[in-house]
């Protein structure tokens, strides 16, 4: 048999935060998307900015995502990706 194991070093965090990460992971019957894992682990300015943007726009007005993609945080991934590209564009000038 062959197994793939993913290990993530999340640094020094409270036990309650670790339990919350595992609680979220164990709630699902399918593999988590990277953005779902990042959202469970990180709570920094970058991810919070993306969440703030999503709070102020309604992506369902645009025919970009299916309903199932909203539940899998595709909208958060999209906004994060656009922000990252924009930041790289402006920082390279």
FIDOPA-920763 format. One record per residue (C-alpha): x negated, y negated, z negated; chain; residue in three letters. Coordinates in Angstrom, 1 decimal. Example, Ala and Ser with C-alpha at 12.3 -4.5 7.8 and 13.67 -1.06 7.14 Angstrom:
# residues 2
<rec <-12.3; 4.5; -7.8>; 'A'; 'ALA'>
<rec <-13.7; 1.1; -7.1>; 'A'; 'SER'>
# end
This chain:
# residues 93
<rec <0.0; 0.0; 0.0>; 'A'; 'UNK'>
<rec <-1.0; -3.6; 0.6>; 'A'; 'UNK'>
<rec <0.3; -6.6; -1.3>; 'A'; 'UNK'>
<rec <-0.3; -10.3; -0.7>; 'A'; 'UNK'>
<rec <-0.6; -12.3; -3.9>; 'A'; 'UNK'>
<rec <-0.4; -16.1; -4.1>; 'A'; 'UNK'>
<rec <-2.2; -17.8; -7.0>; 'A'; 'UNK'>
<rec <-1.8; -21.4; -7.7>; 'A'; 'UNK'>
<rec <-3.8; -23.3; -10.3>; 'A'; 'UNK'>
<rec <-1.4; -25.9; -11.8>; 'A'; 'UNK'>
<rec <-3.9; -27.2; -14.3>; 'A'; 'UNK'>
<rec <-3.0; -27.8; -17.9>; 'A'; 'UNK'>
<rec <0.7; -28.1; -18.3>; 'A'; 'UNK'>
<rec <3.1; -27.4; -21.2>; 'A'; 'UNK'>
<rec <4.5; -23.9; -21.6>; 'A'; 'UNK'>
<rec <8.0; -25.3; -21.0>; 'A'; 'UNK'>
<rec <6.9; -26.6; -17.6>; 'A'; 'UNK'>
<rec <5.4; -23.2; -16.7>; 'A'; 'UNK'>
<rec <8.6; -21.5; -17.8>; 'A'; 'UNK'>
<rec <10.7; -23.9; -15.6>; 'A'; 'UNK'>
<rec <8.5; -23.1; -12.6>; 'A'; 'UNK'>
<rec <9.0; -19.4; -13.0>; 'A'; 'UNK'>
<rec <12.7; -19.8; -13.8>; 'A'; 'UNK'>
<rec <13.1; -21.6; -10.5>; 'A'; 'UNK'>
<rec <11.1; -19.0; -8.6>; 'A'; 'UNK'>
<rec <13.1; -16.2; -10.1>; 'A'; 'UNK'>
<rec <16.4; -17.7; -9.3>; 'A'; 'UNK'>
<rec <16.0; -16.9; -5.6>; 'A'; 'UNK'>
<rec <16.1; -13.7; -3.7>; 'A'; 'UNK'>
<rec <13.9; -15.0; -0.9>; 'A'; 'UNK'>
<rec <10.5; -16.6; -0.5>; 'A'; 'UNK'>
<rec <10.3; -20.2; -1.5>; 'A'; 'UNK'>
<rec <9.2; -22.7; 1.1>; 'A'; 'UNK'>
<rec <6.1; -24.7; 0.4>; 'A'; 'UNK'>
<rec <8.0; -27.8; -0.3>; 'A'; 'UNK'>
<rec <10.1; -26.0; -2.9>; 'A'; 'UNK'>
<rec <7.0; -24.8; -4.7>; 'A'; 'UNK'>
<rec <5.4; -28.3; -4.6>; 'A'; 'UNK'>
<rec <8.6; -29.8; -5.9>; 'A'; 'UNK'>
<rec <8.6; -27.3; -8.8>; 'A'; 'UNK'>
<rec <5.0; -28.0; -9.7>; 'A'; 'UNK'>
<rec <4.2; -31.6; -8.9>; 'A'; 'UNK'>
<rec <5.9; -34.7; -10.1>; 'A'; 'UNK'>
<rec <3.7; -37.5; -8.8>; 'A'; 'UNK'>
<rec <4.2; -40.8; -7.1>; 'A'; 'UNK'>
<rec <4.2; -39.3; -3.6>; 'A'; 'UNK'>
<rec <7.0; -36.8; -4.2>; 'A'; 'UNK'>
<rec <9.0; -39.3; -6.2>; 'A'; 'UNK'>
<rec <8.8; -41.8; -3.3>; 'A'; 'UNK'>
<rec <10.1; -39.2; -0.9>; 'A'; 'UNK'>
<rec <13.0; -38.5; -3.3>; 'A'; 'UNK'>
<rec <13.7; -42.2; -3.7>; 'A'; 'UNK'>
<rec <13.9; -42.6; 0.1>; 'A'; 'UNK'>
<rec <16.3; -39.6; 0.3>; 'A'; 'UNK'>
<rec <18.5; -41.2; -2.4>; 'A'; 'UNK'>
<rec <18.8; -44.3; -0.2>; 'A'; 'UNK'>
<rec <19.5; -42.7; 3.2>; 'A'; 'UNK'>
<rec <21.9; -40.0; 4.4>; 'A'; 'UNK'>
<rec <20.1; -37.7; 6.7>; 'A'; 'UNK'>
<rec <23.4; -35.8; 7.3>; 'A'; 'UNK'>
<rec <24.4; -38.7; 9.5>; 'A'; 'UNK'>
<rec <21.7; -37.5; 12.0>; 'A'; 'UNK'>
<rec <22.1; -34.2; 13.8>; 'A'; 'UNK'>
<rec <18.6; -33.0; 12.7>; 'A'; 'UNK'>
<rec <19.2; -30.5; 9.9>; 'A'; 'UNK'>
<rec <21.6; -27.7; 9.4>; 'A'; 'UNK'>
<rec <23.4; -27.5; 6.0>; 'A'; 'UNK'>
<rec <21.2; -24.5; 5.0>; 'A'; 'UNK'>
<rec <18.1; -26.6; 5.6>; 'A'; 'UNK'>
<rec <19.2; -29.3; 3.1>; 'A'; 'UNK'>
<rec <19.5; -26.6; 0.4>; 'A'; 'UNK'>
<rec <16.0; -25.5; 1.2>; 'A'; 'UNK'>
<rec <14.6; -29.0; 0.9>; 'A'; 'UNK'>
<rec <13.8; -29.5; 4.6>; 'A'; 'UNK'>
<rec <14.9; -33.1; 4.2>; 'A'; 'UNK'>
<rec <12.3; -33.6; 1.4>; 'A'; 'UNK'>
<rec <9.7; -31.9; 3.5>; 'A'; 'UNK'>
<rec <10.5; -34.1; 6.5>; 'A'; 'UNK'>
<rec <10.4; -37.4; 4.6>; 'A'; 'UNK'>
<rec <7.1; -36.3; 2.8>; 'A'; 'UNK'>
<rec <5.6; -35.4; 6.2>; 'A'; 'UNK'>
<rec <6.6; -38.8; 7.8>; 'A'; 'UNK'>
<rec <5.2; -40.6; 4.7>; 'A'; 'UNK'>
<rec <2.0; -38.7; 4.9>; 'A'; 'UNK'>
<rec <1.5; -39.4; 8.6>; 'A'; 'UNK'>
<rec <2.4; -43.1; 8.1>; 'A'; 'UNK'>
<rec <-0.1; -43.4; 5.2>; 'A'; 'UNK'>
<rec <-2.8; -41.8; 7.3>; 'A'; 'UNK'>
<rec <-2.1; -44.1; 10.3>; 'A'; 'UNK'>
<rec <-2.3; -47.2; 8.2>; 'A'; 'UNK'>
<rec <-5.3; -46.1; 6.2>; 'A'; 'UNK'>
<rec <-7.3; -45.4; 9.4>; 'A'; 'UNK'>
<rec <-7.0; -49.0; 10.6>; 'A'; 'UNK'>
# end
